[in-house]
Amino acid sequence: MGRLLVVLGTSSGAGKSFVVTALCRWFRKKGLKVAPFKAQNMSLNAVAGVDGEMAWAQFVQALACGEVPTVRFNPVLLKPVGYAKSELIILGKSTGFVHSASFDHYRDKAKPVAYAVLRELLSEYDIVVAEGAGSPVEVNLKEKDFANISIALEFNAPALLVADIDRGGVFAQIVGTYELLEPEERRYLKGVIINKFRGYVDILKPGLDFVEKKIGVPVLAVFPYVEDVLPPEDSLDIKDKAGSPVIGVVRYPRLSNFSDITPFGIEDVGICWCSSPEEVDRADAIVLPGSRRVLDDLRWMKERGVCEAVIKAHLQGKWILGICGGYHMLLEELVDPNGTEGGGEEKGLGLIKGKVVYGREKRVERLKVKVAKEISWLRGEVEGYRIHSGEVYLYENLPYVLVNKDWADGVCKGNVLGTHLHNLFWNDEVRWNFVREIGGISSKRSYLLEMQRAFDGLAEQIEHHSRLVKFLSDLI
């Protein structure tokens, strides 16, 4: 039976995913077979694992472990759709929608599934690093919570607590979290990690001594603030990037699958997350990314004048790329009879003649496809995935861009490309060619290789903290 380590956070955004990824890589470099785990994640940045839909963070952590991403690493995924409602994904499959008022009911159903999966992983791996969700002491939710300290209790596993010093109030975060844990829960807390520190650690020593004396739990490490080491997990963390030429990505309220854009982070180009016509005007190419409420986000674009700016960019000859929900926005008509994407009907940008009709069935799969209609920057074979429920009906005779024996998708009309294929720019040659197409100089660097180097750098960070290394070594 493998060992289990639980990583909790004083809040969302404290750095749990960052720390878990670092720990996973450290254990991997020690020669162990390691798996990440998050019983429940709430995120719109979902990807297709080998067997269904899973959260982006656990996908990245699987890569750090050298494992094929599987939904078992994230058995329960909630995708917020607004109005206190979320789509519920269990073991990679959509099971419908739940309202916040009925979350207790779904937790009763999801907990045994998640814990059964965790037991399976522990029987297969030397160690599993389980990431908590939000804070472990949300008193209004704690009774039914199965993704935090309850894992430590259920599996008799040690837990670490991660706190974000960059936001301020770190000592109150740590002590407050400890005080709100029940006495029987506190005994599982074996160490604290302070994250995102800017400055000299010696300045912190009085505070570290205070915390250790106050709660009787050692501070095992103080991690420095590091920027852009890993791709962002949450849309709140995405930000513009300086450079030229500029890729403008429309940042609508229910933006999803923004991991499609992250590979441009290693290229010498600018990235502007556009929410106004002026920002669209300044871009050299425009991307309409995925959306969890396509019709609602299209209406948002119309209200802000962004649609007019995109059409203007098209007339100026700039490349316009629509991915999944963004592809649907390029069409003439969007029809949503079941209300899953905002409801009703909406006129699209009309840059591609056709319509999309949304059904209840969702298609989730990883794909390898051939480029059947080659364009200046897209040729050969590419890999990616699709997660969508819309069925596209074209009104004009345009050849499909991407095909394999079971699937044909995507159309290109002049400087407009629409496709359901996510992770298109994870294909290095495609990304390099696109950068050159819009007037830039490609890096010729591999995105996946750069991610592996980043994982190794995180593991090396751990080696700088002897107390943490000793704790981890004793664990294994």
For each residue, the residues with C-beta under 8 A, 3 or more apart:
1: 122 123
2: 121 122 123 124 125 126 127 128
3: 122 126 127 128 157 475 476
4: 118 122 127 128 130 151 155 157
5: 23 127 128 129 130 157 158 159 160 475
6: 130 132 148 149 151 152 157 158 159 160 188
7: 16 19 20 23 129 130 131 132 159 160 162
8: 16 132 136 148 149 159 160 161 162 177 189
9: 12 13 14 15 16 132 134 135 136 161 162 163 164
10: 14 135 161 162 163 164 173 174 176 177
11: 14 134 135 164 167 173
12: 9 134 135
13: 9 164 167 234 236 237
14: 9 10 11 162 163 164 173 195
15: 9 18 19 162 164 195 196 223
16: 7 8 9 19 20 131 132 162
17: 20 21 57 60 61 131 230 233
18: 15 21 22 195 223 229 230 458
19: 7 15 16 22 23 160 162 193 195 223
20: 7 16 17 23 24 36 61 129 131
21: 17 18 24 25 36 60 61 64 230 455 458
22: 18 19 25 26 458 459 461 462
23: 5 7 19 20 26 27 129 462 472
24: 20 21 27 28 34 35 36 61 64 65 129
25: 21 22 28 29 64 65 455 456 458 459
26: 22 23 29 30 458 459 462 463 472
27: 23 24 30 32 34 65 126 127 129 472 476
28: 24 25 31 32 34 64 65 66 459
29: 25 26 456 459
30: 26 27 476
31: 28
32: 27 28 126 127 476
33: 124 125 126 127
34: 24 27 28 65 67 125 126 127 128 129
35: 24 62 65 67 73 121 124 125 127 128 129
36: 20 21 24 58 61 62 64 65 73 128 129 130 131
37: 58 73 74 117 118 121 128 129 130 131
38: 41 55 57 58 73 74 130 131 132 133 147
39: 75 76 111 114 115 118 130 133 146 147 151
40: 75 76 77 78 110 114 133 146 147
41: 38 55 57 58 74 76 77 78 133
42: 77 78 79 80 86 133
43: 46 55 56 57 77 78 79 233 234
44: 79 80 235 254 255 256 257 292
45: 55 56 57 233 234 235 256 257 258 259
46: 43 53 54 55 56 77 79 89 256 257 387
47: 53 54 55 56 59 69 257 259 385 387 422 423
48: 52 53 54 364 365 366 385 386 387 422
49: 52 53 54 59 62 68 69 70 71 73 92 366
50: 68 69 70 366
51: 70 71 72 92
52: 48 49 71 89 91 92 93 364
53: 46 47 48 49 71 77 89 92 93 94 362 364 387
54: 46 47 48 49 58 59 69 70 71 73 74 77 89 92
55: 38 41 43 45 46 47 58 59 74 77 233
56: 43 45 46 47 59 60 231 233 259
57: 17 38 41 43 45 60 61 74 131 233
58: 36 37 38 41 54 55 61 62 69 73 74 131
59: 47 49 54 55 56 62 63 69
60: 17 21 56 57 63 64 230 231 233 451
61: 17 20 21 24 36 57 58 64 65 73 129 131
62: 35 36 49 58 59 65 67 68 69 70 73
63: 59 60 66 67 69 448 451 452 455
64: 21 24 25 28 36 60 61 455 458
65: 24 25 27 28 34 35 36 61 62
66: 28 63
67: 34 35 62 63 70 73
68: 49 50 62
69: 47 49 50 54 58 59 62 63 73
70: 49 50 51 54 62 67 73
71: 49 51 52 53 54 74 75 91 92
72: 51 75 91 117 120 121
73: 35 36 37 38 49 54 58 61 62 67 69 70 121
74: 37 38 41 54 55 57 58 71 77
75: 39 40 71 72 90 91 110 113 114 117
76: 39 40 41 88 89 90 110 113 114 147
77: 40 41 42 43 46 53 54 55 74 88 89 90
78: 40 41 42 43 86 87 88 89 98
79: 42 43 44 46 86 87 89 256 292
80: 42 44 85 86 292
81: 85 86 87 97 254 292 293 340
82: 85 254 293 296
83:
84: 99 100 101
85: 80 81 82 97 98 99 100
86: 42 78 79 80 81 97 98 100
87: 78 79 81 94 96 97 292
88: 76 77 78 94 95 96 97 98 106 110
89: 46 52 53 54 76 77 78 79 92 93 94 95
90: 75 76 77 93 95 110 113
91: 52 71 72 75 113 117
92: 49 51 52 53 54 71 89 364
93: 52 53 89 90 364
94: 53 87 88 89 362
95: 88 89 90
96: 87 88
97: 81 85 86 87 88
98: 78 85 86 88 102 103 105 106
99: 84 85 102 103
100: 84 85 86 103
101: 84
102: 98 99 105 106
103: 98 99 100 106 107 141 144
104: 107 108 144
105: 98 102 108 109
106: 88 98 102 103 109 110
107: 103 104 110 111 144 145 146
108: 104 105 111 144
109: 105 106 112 113
110: 40 75 76 88 90 106 107 113 114 146
111: 39 107 108 114 115 144 146
112: 109 115 116
113: 75 76 90 91 109 110 116 117
114: 39 40 75 76 110 111 117 118 146 147
115: 39 111 112 118 119 146 151 154
116: 112 113 119 120
117: 37 72 75 91 113 114 120 121
118: 4 37 39 114 115 121 122 128 130 151 155
119: 115 116 122 123
120: 72 116 117 123 124
121: 2 35 37 72 73 117 118 124 125 128
122: 1 2 3 4 118 119 125 128 155
123: 1 2 119 120
124: 2 33 35 120 121
125: 2 33 34 35 121 122 128
126: 2 3 27 32 33 34 476
127: 2 3 4 5 27 32 33 34 35 475 476
128: 2 3 4 5 34 35 36 37 118 121 122 125
129: 5 7 20 23 24 27 34 35 36 37 61
130: 4 5 6 7 36 37 38 39 118 151 157
131: 7 16 17 20 36 37 38 57 58 61
132: 6 7 8 9 16 38 136 147 148 149 151
133: 38 39 40 41 42 145 147 148
134: 9 11 12 138 148
135: 9 10 11 12 138 148 177
136: 8 9 132 142 145 148 149 177 181
137: 142 176 177 180 181
138: 134 135 141 142 145
139: 142 180
140:
141: 103 138 144 145
142: 136 137 138 139 145
143:
144: 103 104 107 108 111 141
145: 107 133 136 138 141 142 148 149 150
146: 39 40 107 110 111 114 115 150 151
147: 38 39 40 76 114 132 133 150 151
148: 6 8 132 133 134 135 136 145 151
149: 6 8 132 136 145 152 153 159 181 185 188
150: 145 146 147 153 154
151: 4 6 39 115 118 130 132 146 147 148 154 155 157
152: 6 149 155 156 157 158 159 185 188
153: 149 150 156 184 185 188
154: 115 150 151
155: 4 118 122 151 152
156: 152 153
157: 3 4 5 6 130 151 152 188
158: 5 6 152 188 190 475
159: 5 6 7 8 149 152 188 189 190
160: 5 6 7 8 19 189 190 191 192 193 220
161: 8 9 10 174 177 178 189 191 192 193 217
162: 7 8 9 10 14 15 16 19 192 193 195
163: 9 10 14 170 173 174 177 192 193 194 195
164: 9 10 11 13 14 15 167 170 173 195 196
165: 168 170 194 195 196 197 222
166: 195 196 197 198 225
167: 11 13 164 170
168: 165
169: 172 173
170: 163 164 165 167 173 174 194 207
171: 174 175 207 210 211
172: 169 175 176
173: 10 11 14 163 164 169 170 176 177
174: 10 161 163 170 171 177 178 192 211 215
175: 171 172 178 179 211 214 215
176: 10 137 172 173 179 180
177: 8 10 135 136 137 161 163 173 174 180 181
178: 161 174 175 181 186 189 214 215 217
179: 175 176
180: 137 139 176 177
181: 136 137 149 177 178 185 186 189
182: 185 186
183: 186 187
184: 153 187
185: 149 152 153 181 182 188 189
186: 178 181 182 183 189 215
187: 183 184
188: 6 149 152 153 157 158 159 185
189: 8 159 160 161 178 181 185 186 217
190: 158 159 160 217 471
191: 160 161 217 218 219 220 467 468 471
192: 160 161 162 163 174 211 217 218 219 220
193: 19 160 161 162 163 219 220 221 222 223 468
194: 163 165 170 197 204 208 219 221 222 223
195: 14 15 18 19 162 163 164 165 166 223
196: 15 164 165 166 223 224 225
197: 165 166 194 201 204 222 223 224 225
198: 166 224 225
199: 203 204
200: 203
201: 197 204 205 222
202: 205
203: 199 200
204: 194 197 199 201 207 208 222
205: 201 202 208 209
206: 209 210
207: 170 171 204 210 211
208: 194 204 205 211 212 219 222
209: 205 206 212 213
210: 171 206 207 213 214
211: 171 174 175 192 207 208 214 215 217 219
212: 208 209 215 216 217 218 219
213: 209 210 216
214: 175 178 210 211
215: 174 175 178 186 211 212
216: 212 213
217: 161 178 189 190 191 192 211 212
218: 191 192 212 467
219: 191 192 193 194 208 211 212 222 467
220: 160 191 192 193 465 467 468 471
221: 193 194 462 465 467 468
222: 165 193 194 197 201 204 208 219 465
223: 15 18 19 193 194 195 196 197 226 461 465
224: 196 197 198 461
225: 166 196 197 198
226: 223 229 461
227:
228: 265
229: 18 226 454 457 458
230: 17 18 21 60 233 451 454 458
231: 56 60 259 262 265 451
232: 235 237 238 258 262
233: 17 43 45 55 56 57 60 230 237
234: 13 43 45 237
235: 44 45 232 238 251 255 258
236: 13
237: 13 232 233 234
238: 232 235 251 258 273
239: 273
240: 270 271 272 273
241: 264 265 269 270 271
242: 270
243: 246 267 268 269 270 271
244: 269 270 284 440
245: 269 270 284 285 438 439 440
246: 243 269 270 271 272 282 283 284 285
247: 261 264 269 270 271 272 283 284 285 286 287 438
248: 272 274 279 280 282 283 284 285 286 287 313
249: 258 261 271 272 273 274 286 287 289
250: 274 275 280 286 287 288 289 301 306 310 326
251: 235 238 255 273 274 275
252: 255 275 291 297 300 301
253: 293 296 297 300
254: 44 81 82 291 292 293 296 297
255: 44 235 251 252 258 289 290 291 297
256: 44 45 46 79 289 290 291 292 325
257: 44 45 46 47 260 289 290 323 324 387 422
258: 45 232 235 238 249 255 261 262 289 290
259: 45 47 56 231 262 422 423
260: 257 287 289 290 323 422 423 424 425
261: 247 249 258 264 271 287 289 425
262: 231 232 258 259 265
263: 266 267 425 426 431 447
264: 241 247 261 267 269 271 425 431 435
265: 228 231 241 262 271
266: 263 443 445 447 450
267: 243 263 264 431 435 440 442 443
268: 243 435 440 441 443
269: 241 243 244 245 246 247 264 435 438 440
270: 240 241 242 243 244 245 246 247
271: 240 241 243 246 247 249 261 264 265
272: 240 246 247 248 249 279 282 283
273: 238 239 240 249 251
274: 248 249 250 251 279 280 283 286 306
275: 250 251 252 279 304 306
276: 279 280 304 305 306
277: 280 281 304 305 306 308 309
278: 281 282 309
279: 248 272 274 275 276 282 283
280: 248 250 274 276 277 283 286 306 309 310 312 313
281: 277 278 309 312 313
282: 246 248 272 278 279
283: 246 247 248 272 274 279 280 286 313 318
284: 244 245 246 247 248 318 438 439
285: 245 246 247 248 318 319 320 321 434 438
286: 247 248 249 250 274 280 283 310 313 318 319 320 321
287: 247 248 249 250 260 261 321 322 323 326
288: 250 310 320 321 322 323 325 326 327 329 330
289: 249 250 255 256 257 258 260 261 323 324 325 326
290: 255 256 257 258 260 323 324 325 326 387 422
291: 252 254 255 256 294 296 297 324 325 326 329 341
292: 44 79 80 81 87 254 256 325 341
293: 81 82 253 254 296 297 341 342
294: 291 297 298 325 328 329 334 336 341 342 358 390
295: 298 299 334 336 341 342 343 344 346
296: 82 253 254 291 293 299 300 341 342
297: 252 253 254 255 291 293 294 300 301 325 329 342
298: 294 295 301 302 307 329 334 342 346 348
299: 295 296 302 303 342 346
300: 252 253 296 297 303 304 306
301: 250 252 297 298 304 306 307 310 329
302: 298 299 305 306 307
303: 299 300
304: 275 276 277 300 301
305: 276 277 302 308 309
306: 250 274 275 276 277 280 300 301 302 309 310
307: 298 301 302 310 311 349
308: 277 305 311 312
309: 277 278 280 281 305 306 312 313
310: 250 280 286 288 301 306 307 313 314 320 349
311: 307 308 314 315 349 351
312: 280 281 308 309 315 316
313: 248 280 281 283 286 309 310 316 318 320
314: 310 311 317 318 320 351 415 416
315: 311 312
316: 312 313
317: 314 415
318: 283 284 285 286 313 314 415
319: 285 286 415 416 417 434 437 438
320: 285 286 288 310 313 314 330 351 415 416 417
321: 285 286 287 288 326 417 418
322: 287 288 326 327 328 329 330 416 417 418 419
323: 257 260 287 288 289 290 326 327 418 419 420 421 422 424
324: 257 289 290 291 327 328 386 387 388 419 420 422
325: 256 288 289 290 291 292 294 297 328 329 341 388 390
326: 250 287 288 289 290 291 321 322 323 329 330 418
327: 288 322 323 324 330 331 392 410 418 419 420
328: 294 322 324 325 331 334 348 356 390 392 418
329: 288 291 294 297 298 301 322 325 326 334 348 349
330: 288 320 322 326 327 348 349 351 352 416 418
331: 327 328 334 348 349 350 352 353 354 355 356 392 418
332: 347 348 350 352 353 354 355 395
333: 345 346 347 348 354 355 356
334: 294 295 298 328 329 331 341 345 346 347 348 355 356 358 390
335: 345 355 356 357 358
336: 294 295 339 340 341 342 343 344 345 346 357 358
337: 357 358
338: 358 359 360
339: 336 342 343 344
340: 81 336 358 360 389
341: 291 292 293 294 295 296 325 334 336 358 389 390
342: 293 294 295 296 297 298 299 336 339 346
343: 295 336 339
344: 295 336 339
345: 333 334 335 336
346: 295 298 299 333 334 336 342
347: 332 333 334 350
348: 298 328 329 330 331 332 333 334 355
349: 307 310 311 329 330 331
350: 331 332 347 353
351: 311 314 320 330 413 416
352: 330 331 332 394 396 398 411 413 416 418
353: 331 332 350 394 395 396
354: 331 332 333 392 393 394 395 396
355: 331 332 333 334 335 348 392 393 395
356: 328 331 333 334 335 390 391 392 393
357: 335 336 337 390 391 393
358: 294 334 335 336 337 338 340 341 389 390 391
359: 338 389 390 391
360: 338 340 389
361: 389
362: 53 94 387 388 389
363: 386 387 388 389
364: 48 52 53 92 93 385 386 387
365: 48 385 386
366: 48 49 50 383 384 385
367: 383 384 385 386 404 407 421
368: 381 382 383 404
369: 381 382 383 384 402 403 404 407 409 421
370: 380 381 402 403 404
371: 374 378 379 380 381 382 401 402
372: 399 400 401 402 403 408
373: 399 400 401 412
374: 371 378 379
375: 378 379 401 412 417
376: 433 437
377: 430 433 434 436 437
378: 371 374 375 382 401 417 430 433 434
379: 371 374 375 433
380: 370 371 429
381: 368 369 370 371
382: 368 369 371 378 402 421 424 427 430
383: 366 367 368 369 423 426 427
384: 366 367 369 421 422 423 424 426 427
385: 47 48 364 365 366 367 421 422 423
386: 48 324 363 364 365 367 409 420 421 422
387: 46 47 48 53 257 290 324 362 363 364 422
388: 324 325 362 363 420
389: 340 341 358 359 360 361 362 363
390: 294 325 328 334 341 356 357 358 359
391: 356 357 358 359
392: 327 328 331 354 355 356
393: 354 355 356 357
394: 352 353 354 397 398 411
395: 332 353 354 355
396: 352 353 354 413
397: 394
398: 352 394 411 412 413
399: 372 373 411
400: 372 373 403 408 409 410 411
401: 371 372 373 375 378 409 410 411 412 417 419
402: 369 370 371 372 382 407 408 409 410 419 421
403: 369 370 372 400 407 408 409
404: 367 368 369 370 407
405:
406:
407: 367 369 402 403 404
408: 372 400 402 403
409: 369 386 400 401 402 403 419 420 421
410: 327 400 401 402 417 418 419 420 421
411: 352 394 398 399 400 401 417 418
412: 373 375 398 401 416 417 418
413: 351 352 396 398 416
414:
415: 314 317 318 319 320
416: 314 319 320 322 330 351 352 412 413
417: 319 320 321 322 375 378 401 410 411 412
418: 321 322 323 326 327 328 330 331 352 410 411 412
419: 322 323 324 327 401 402 409 410 424
420: 323 324 327 386 388 409 410
421: 323 367 369 382 384 385 386 402 409 410 424
422: 47 48 257 259 260 290 323 324 384 385 386 387
423: 47 259 260 383 384 385 426 427
424: 260 323 382 384 419 421 427 430
425: 260 261 263 264 430 431 434
426: 263 383 384 423 431 447 448
427: 382 383 384 423 424 430 431
428: 431 432 445 446 447
429: 380 432 433
430: 377 378 382 424 425 427 433 434
431: 263 264 267 425 426 427 428 434 435 442 447
432: 428 429 435 436 442 443 444
433: 376 377 378 379 429 430 436 437 442
434: 285 319 377 378 425 430 431 437 438
435: 264 267 268 269 431 432 438 440 441 442 443
436: 377 432 433 439 440 441 442
437: 319 376 377 433 434
438: 245 247 269 284 285 319 434 435
439: 245 284 436
440: 244 245 267 268 269 435 436
441: 268 435 436
442: 267 431 432 433 435 436
443: 266 267 268 432 435
444: 432
445: 266 428 449 450
446: 428 449 450
447: 263 266 426 428 431 450 451
448: 63 426 451 452
449: 445 446 452 453
450: 266 445 446 447 453 454
451: 60 63 230 231 447 448 454 455
452: 63 448 449 455 456
453: 449 450 456 457
454: 229 230 450 451 457 458
455: 21 25 63 64 451 452 458 459
456: 25 29 452 453 459 460
457: 229 453 454 460 461
458: 18 21 22 25 26 64 229 230 454 455 461 462
459: 22 25 26 28 29 455 456 462 463
460: 456 457 463 464
461: 22 223 224 226 457 458 464 465
462: 22 23 26 221 458 459 465 468 469 472
463: 26 459 460 469
464: 460 461
465: 220 221 222 223 461 462 468 469
466: 469 470
467: 191 218 219 220 221 470 471
468: 191 193 220 221 462 465 471 472
469: 462 463 465 466 472 473
470: 466 467 473 474
471: 190 191 220 467 468 474 475
472: 23 26 27 462 468 469 475 476
473: 469 470 476
474: 470 471
475: 3 5 127 158 471 472
476: 3 27 30 32 126 127 472 473
